[in-house]
Amino acid sequence: MRILVCCADWGVPLCGSAGSSVHLRALAKALSGLGHEVRLVVSNADGDVLPPLPVDVVAPARVWPAVHGCIERLRGREGGLTALSIPTRTFAGPVPAAPAGCGARIFCREPVAVRSWKTRLYYNTLPWLADRAQECVSHPVRFGRAVSRIMADFRPDAVYERYALCQTGVARALRPALSGRVPHLLEVNAALSRERFDGVAGAGVLGRWSALVERRLWRGADRVVCVSEKLRSQAVSAGVEPARVLVMPNGVDLEAFSPDRPKGRLRKRLGLGPETRLIGWLGALSPGRGAEAFVRLLARALPRIGQAMGVVIGGGPLEGDCRRLAAALGIADRVAFTGPVAHERVPDFLVDLDIAVACYPKRGDFYFSPMKVAEYLACGLPVVAGRTGHKPELVADGENGLLVEPDDADAWGRALAAVCRDAALRARLGRAARQSALAGPTWRGNAERVVREIGRCRQGASPGGRARP
């Protein structure tokens, strides 16, 4: 089969190391590995890891940097962007990363005092509104036209799309007569209208409109592929027929993430011997990912253990905060930070750990499918995780890991100390962890499920292109 894989999201760099990038790349490669002809169409190809597949890039044509430059030249301030930079968090919340070459980045990370509403309007409100307007209005048209041209040339048997905010381009490209025999599978990793706009000042109309478009996109796809049961419930609540919703958690590459990999690289980098127990956490040091919580947990656990170190694998905007927190808690000399790590190098770091931790903040709407937990298990690591979100389906308490109440700091400390001290327990949990990873989900297994769903859609497609339940 010929399968067109699309991602119009500005903030998902195809070649990057973020979980979203890895997911997009890994599934496309797995589909290709099954013998299918796969072609990618993306908005952002930044990063260093280009998949061995044909890739078409439809970069967004951002207007605000050019407008800002003209205004600055009229003001006689060529270097206006560097003269004053106002942080995103003083106005409206997260702004998706833009591809390199699409304009200067005008946001800094550290908070500063903002006294003038004119300054906030110029440096925050207008850039944010301009980017959102382009992302939600003009880029879908641009992306859809490109997909139409590519479809005419590639003539795919199916289209697999990663859902992106207000990106209706692929759905529009599938409307002509060709769509009657081309199934459209829409992968949903988040309800982006909520994630982007809930609690954002001044985004009421745009937020409501994006929620309306979101529901229409979900209902119009032949299959909605959700990464968690929570998202499945949201899709059904939005009006998607339950029979057309497939739950498919993030997978793992069992060959790359394996306990049989050569060990010692991380310990050599840290200057540590095999006698030191390494308690590791993997992920982006960004808000809501649990990096700061991990440092606090180490402060509870490390005093109970003799030779042990905490290792933070990954980088991000909170690295400085985490380092300062470790110093304030008196454990700066017992926490190591690796900085950003390419995903292809992550397995070499994981295999040197003795324990892996997943400590997401407790939240009632936890809809993630933590990729790192699947990677921990595949490397044969005993996992200590919070009882929240999707992890209980991966981690069985007392079998391949330990589950702890997210807010019980003492319980975390006791659990980490117990696993560190008991070599037999670590070995038993580690063996079971690898066995559970072998049972899935894996990227290859996910690709096989996608192919089966494509077959079902093609066999039962109605004239309008929607599969009968």
KALIN-V327662 format. One record per residue. N is the residue number from 0. PHI is phi in radians with two decimals (NA if undefined). PSI is psi as a letter, one per 20 degrees, with the letter a starting at -180 (none if undefined). OMEGA is omega in whole degrees, 0 to 359 (* if undefined). Layout:
BEGIN
n->{N;N}
phi->{PHI;PHI}
psi->{PSI;PSI}
omega->{OMEGA;OMEGA}
END
This chain:
BEGIN
n->{0;1;2;3;4;5;6;7;8;9;10;11;12;13;14;15;16;17;18;19;20;21;22;23;24;25;26;27;28;29;30;31;32;33;34;35;36;37;38;39;40;41;42;43;44;45;46;47;48;49;50;51;52;53;54;55;56;57;58;59;60;61;62;63;64;65;66;67;68;69;70;71;72;73;74;75;76;77;78;79;80;81;82;83;84;85;86;87;88;89;90;91;92;93;94;95;96;97;98;99;100;101;102;103;104;105;106;107;108;109;110;111;112;113;114;115;116;117;118;119;120;121;122;123;124;125;126;127;128;129;130;131;132;133;134;135;136;137;138;139;140;141;142;143;144;145;146;147;148;149;150;151;152;153;154;155;156;157;158;159;160;161;162;163;164;165;166;167;168;169;170;171;172;173;174;175;176;177;178;179;180;181;182;183;184;185;186;187;188;189;190;191;192;193;194;195;196;197;198;199;200;201;202;203;204;205;206;207;208;209;210;211;212;213;214;215;216;217;218;219;220;221;222;223;224;225;226;227;228;229;230;231;232;233;234;235;236;237;238;239;240;241;242;243;244;245;246;247;248;249;250;251;252;253;254;255;256;257;258;259;260;261;262;263;264;265;266;267;268;269;270;271;272;273;274;275;276;277;278;279;280;281;282;283;284;285;286;287;288;289;290;291;292;293;294;295;296;297;298;299;300;301;302;303;304;305;306;307;308;309;310;311;312;313;314;315;316;317;318;319;320;321;322;323;324;325;326;327;328;329;330;331;332;333;334;335;336;337;338;339;340;341;342;343;344;345;346;347;348;349;350;351;352;353;354;355;356;357;358;359;360;361;362;363;364;365;366;367;368;369;370;371;372;373;374;375;376;377;378;379;380;381;382;383;384;385;386;387;388;389;390;391;392;393;394;395;396;397;398;399;400;401;402;403;404;405;406;407;408;409;410;411;412;413;414;415;416;417;418;419;420;421;422;423;424;425;426;427;428;429;430;431;432;433;434;435;436;437;438;439;440;441;442;443;444;445;446;447;448;449;450;451;452;453;454;455;456;457;458;459;460;461;462;463;464;465;466;467;468}
phi->{NA;-1.77;-2.13;-1.69;-1.84;-2.10;-2.56;-1.61;-1.23;-1.09;-1.58;-2.04;-1.29;-0.91;-1.73;-1.50;-1.92;-1.17;-1.00;-1.10;-1.16;-1.06;-1.02;-1.05;-1.15;-1.14;-1.19;-1.09;-1.14;-1.15;-1.09;-1.13;-1.12;-1.42;1.75;-1.60;-1.53;-2.03;-2.29;-1.85;-2.23;-2.35;-1.63;-2.44;-1.99;-1.11;2.04;-1.95;-1.95;-1.47;-1.20;-1.37;-2.45;-1.12;-2.30;-1.92;-1.95;-1.96;-1.26;-1.19;-1.63;-1.32;-1.63;-1.02;-0.98;-1.20;-1.09;-1.05;-1.08;-1.11;-1.09;-1.14;-1.15;-1.11;-1.45;1.31;-2.19;-1.09;-1.75;-1.03;-1.17;-1.53;-1.23;-2.59;-2.25;-1.76;-1.26;-1.01;-1.19;-1.36;-2.06;-2.21;1.77;-1.19;-2.08;-1.05;-1.15;-1.79;-1.06;-1.05;1.53;-1.66;2.35;-1.19;-1.55;-1.97;-1.96;-1.84;-1.68;-1.54;-1.21;-2.33;-1.30;-2.05;-1.80;-1.82;-1.16;-1.14;-1.13;-1.09;-1.06;-1.32;-1.67;-2.17;-1.10;-1.13;-1.06;-1.13;-1.14;-1.11;-1.14;-1.17;-1.10;-1.17;-1.09;-1.64;-2.06;-1.47;-1.14;-1.00;-1.16;-1.07;-1.19;-1.09;-1.11;-1.14;-1.11;-1.06;-1.13;-1.17;-1.11;-1.10;-1.51;-1.46;0.84;-1.25;-1.52;-2.81;-2.11;-1.99;-2.08;-1.47;-1.05;-2.34;-0.95;1.06;-1.50;-1.61;-1.06;-1.15;-1.05;-1.17;-1.15;-1.57;-1.27;-1.05;-0.98;-1.05;-1.16;-1.09;-2.23;-2.11;-1.08;-2.06;-1.83;-1.96;-1.54;-1.97;-1.82;-2.94;-1.42;-1.16;-1.11;-1.38;-1.09;-1.46;-2.01;-1.07;1.40;-1.58;-1.12;1.37;-1.92;-1.03;-1.13;-1.10;-1.13;-1.15;-1.16;-1.13;-1.15;-1.13;-1.11;-1.03;-1.08;-1.16;-1.12;-1.11;-1.23;-1.49;-1.38;-1.18;-2.42;-1.92;-1.74;-1.80;-1.52;-2.69;-1.12;-1.05;-1.21;-1.05;-1.07;-1.16;-1.14;-1.12;-1.11;-1.40;1.88;-1.35;-1.08;-0.94;-1.16;-1.74;-1.87;-2.03;-1.64;-2.44;-1.09;-1.01;-1.85;-2.66;-1.57;-1.22;-1.37;-1.27;-1.73;-2.54;-1.21;-1.50;-1.15;-1.04;-1.90;2.01;-1.18;-1.16;-1.11;-1.14;-1.10;-1.54;1.23;-2.07;-1.64;-1.20;-1.34;-1.51;-1.36;-1.91;-1.83;-2.00;-2.33;-2.05;2.69;-1.40;-1.45;-2.23;-0.99;1.46;-1.73;1.72;-1.12;-1.15;-1.08;-1.08;-1.10;-1.13;-1.15;-1.07;-1.11;-1.42;-1.53;-1.05;-1.09;-1.51;-2.10;-1.30;-1.57;-2.69;-2.35;-1.67;-2.25;-1.75;-1.74;2.40;-2.32;2.75;-1.14;-1.66;-1.07;-1.08;-1.08;-1.17;-1.12;-1.16;-1.13;-1.06;-1.15;-1.14;-1.54;1.37;-2.17;-1.01;-1.43;-2.11;-2.27;-1.88;-2.04;-1.43;1.36;-1.01;-2.28;-1.06;-1.02;-1.16;-1.67;-1.02;-1.01;-1.15;-1.46;-1.11;-1.15;-1.53;-1.35;-1.73;-2.47;-2.07;-2.11;-2.23;-2.25;-1.13;-1.06;-1.24;-2.68;-1.25;-1.84;-1.14;-2.04;-1.23;-2.10;-1.12;-1.14;-1.17;-1.15;-1.08;-1.26;-0.99;-1.09;-1.10;-1.46;1.25;-1.75;-1.16;-1.93;-1.94;-2.38;-1.41;-1.40;-2.66;1.17;-1.51;-1.12;-1.00;-1.33;-1.75;-1.83;-1.69;-1.02;1.46;-1.84;-2.04;3.11;-2.19;-1.90;-2.28;-1.10;-0.98;-1.66;-1.68;-1.09;-1.13;-1.13;-1.05;-1.04;-1.13;-1.13;-1.11;-1.12;-1.10;-1.22;-1.09;-1.38;-1.88;-1.12;-1.14;-1.12;-1.04;-1.13;-1.15;-1.12;-1.12;-1.11;-1.16;-1.08;-1.13;-1.11;-1.18;-1.17;-1.09;-1.34;1.79;-1.40;-2.20;-1.14;-1.12;-1.08;-1.10;-1.10;-1.11;-1.14;-1.07;-1.11;-1.10;-1.17;-1.06;-1.07;-1.14;-1.11;-1.21;-1.30;-1.97;-1.23;-1.49;-0.99;-1.48;1.64;-1.69;-1.22;-1.31;-1.13}
psi->{q;p;p;p;p;q;o;j;p;h;j;n;o;g;j;a;j;q;h;h;g;g;g;g;g;g;g;g;h;h;g;h;h;i;j;q;o;p;p;q;o;r;h;o;k;q;a;i;n;p;q;l;q;p;p;p;p;n;q;p;n;p;h;g;h;g;g;g;g;g;g;h;h;h;i;k;n;h;k;h;h;i;h;p;o;p;q;g;i;i;f;j;a;q;p;q;q;q;q;q;i;j;q;q;p;j;p;r;h;p;q;r;p;o;h;p;h;h;g;g;g;g;i;g;g;g;g;g;h;g;g;h;g;g;g;i;g;h;h;h;g;g;g;g;g;g;h;g;g;h;h;h;g;h;m;q;i;q;p;o;p;p;p;q;o;j;n;j;g;g;g;h;h;j;h;a;h;h;h;i;j;o;q;o;p;o;p;o;i;q;n;h;h;g;h;h;i;p;j;p;p;j;k;g;g;h;g;h;g;h;h;g;h;g;h;g;g;g;h;i;q;h;q;o;o;q;i;r;h;g;h;g;h;h;g;g;h;i;j;p;p;h;i;j;p;p;p;n;r;q;a;q;o;h;g;g;n;q;i;i;q;p;r;i;g;g;h;g;h;i;k;q;r;i;i;p;p;p;o;q;p;p;r;p;m;r;p;j;i;j;g;h;h;g;g;h;h;h;h;h;g;h;i;i;q;e;n;q;q;q;p;o;o;r;r;r;i;j;g;g;g;h;g;h;g;g;g;h;i;k;k;h;i;j;p;q;p;h;a;p;p;q;h;i;i;g;h;h;g;h;i;i;q;h;q;q;p;o;l;q;q;p;q;h;k;o;j;r;n;o;h;h;g;h;h;g;g;h;j;k;p;p;p;o;q;q;m;q;b;i;h;h;i;g;o;o;p;i;f;j;a;p;p;q;p;h;j;n;h;h;h;g;g;g;g;g;g;g;h;h;h;n;h;h;g;g;g;g;h;g;g;h;g;g;h;h;h;h;i;r;q;r;h;g;h;g;h;h;g;g;g;g;h;g;g;h;g;h;h;j;p;r;h;i;i;p;q;p;none}
omega->{171;184;177;180;186;172;181;184;179;188;178;179;184;187;183;182;177;181;179;179;180;179;182;181;187;181;178;178;180;177;177;180;176;177;180;177;187;176;183;171;185;175;187;180;180;177;187;187;181;179;182;183;175;183;172;182;176;185;178;177;185;186;189;179;179;178;180;179;179;180;181;178;177;179;181;182;180;183;186;183;181;181;181;181;184;185;179;190;176;181;199;179;191;176;182;177;179;178;178;178;181;180;181;176;188;182;175;187;187;180;175;180;179;187;187;177;178;178;178;180;187;187;182;188;183;177;181;180;179;179;181;179;179;181;188;186;187;182;176;178;180;183;180;178;179;179;178;180;182;179;179;180;186;181;185;173;178;176;177;187;169;183;177;187;174;183;183;186;181;179;178;180;181;184;182;185;181;184;181;179;177;178;180;177;184;180;182;178;179;170;193;179;176;185;184;193;179;179;180;182;174;184;185;183;180;179;180;180;180;177;178;179;180;180;180;179;181;182;183;182;176;175;172;183;183;182;180;177;178;179;176;179;179;179;179;178;179;176;178;179;184;182;181;180;181;176;183;181;177;181;180;175;186;178;180;181;186;177;181;179;174;184;173;185;181;181;177;179;181;181;183;177;183;182;180;178;181;177;189;175;182;175;176;179;182;180;176;183;174;182;180;177;179;179;179;178;177;179;176;188;188;178;180;186;179;182;179;179;170;181;176;183;181;179;180;187;182;183;179;178;181;178;179;178;178;178;180;180;177;181;183;181;181;176;179;178;182;189;182;180;176;185;181;179;183;180;179;177;184;186;178;181;172;180;175;186;171;188;177;176;179;178;183;182;181;184;183;166;190;180;184;179;176;180;174;183;181;178;178;182;170;186;171;188;176;177;180;174;189;189;178;177;178;184;177;185;179;181;177;179;178;176;185;174;188;186;183;184;179;179;176;181;180;182;180;180;182;181;178;186;190;181;180;178;179;182;181;179;180;178;179;179;180;180;179;177;179;179;177;7;174;179;178;178;177;179;178;178;178;180;178;180;176;179;179;179;183;179;185;184;174;179;180;177;182;181;174;178;*}
END
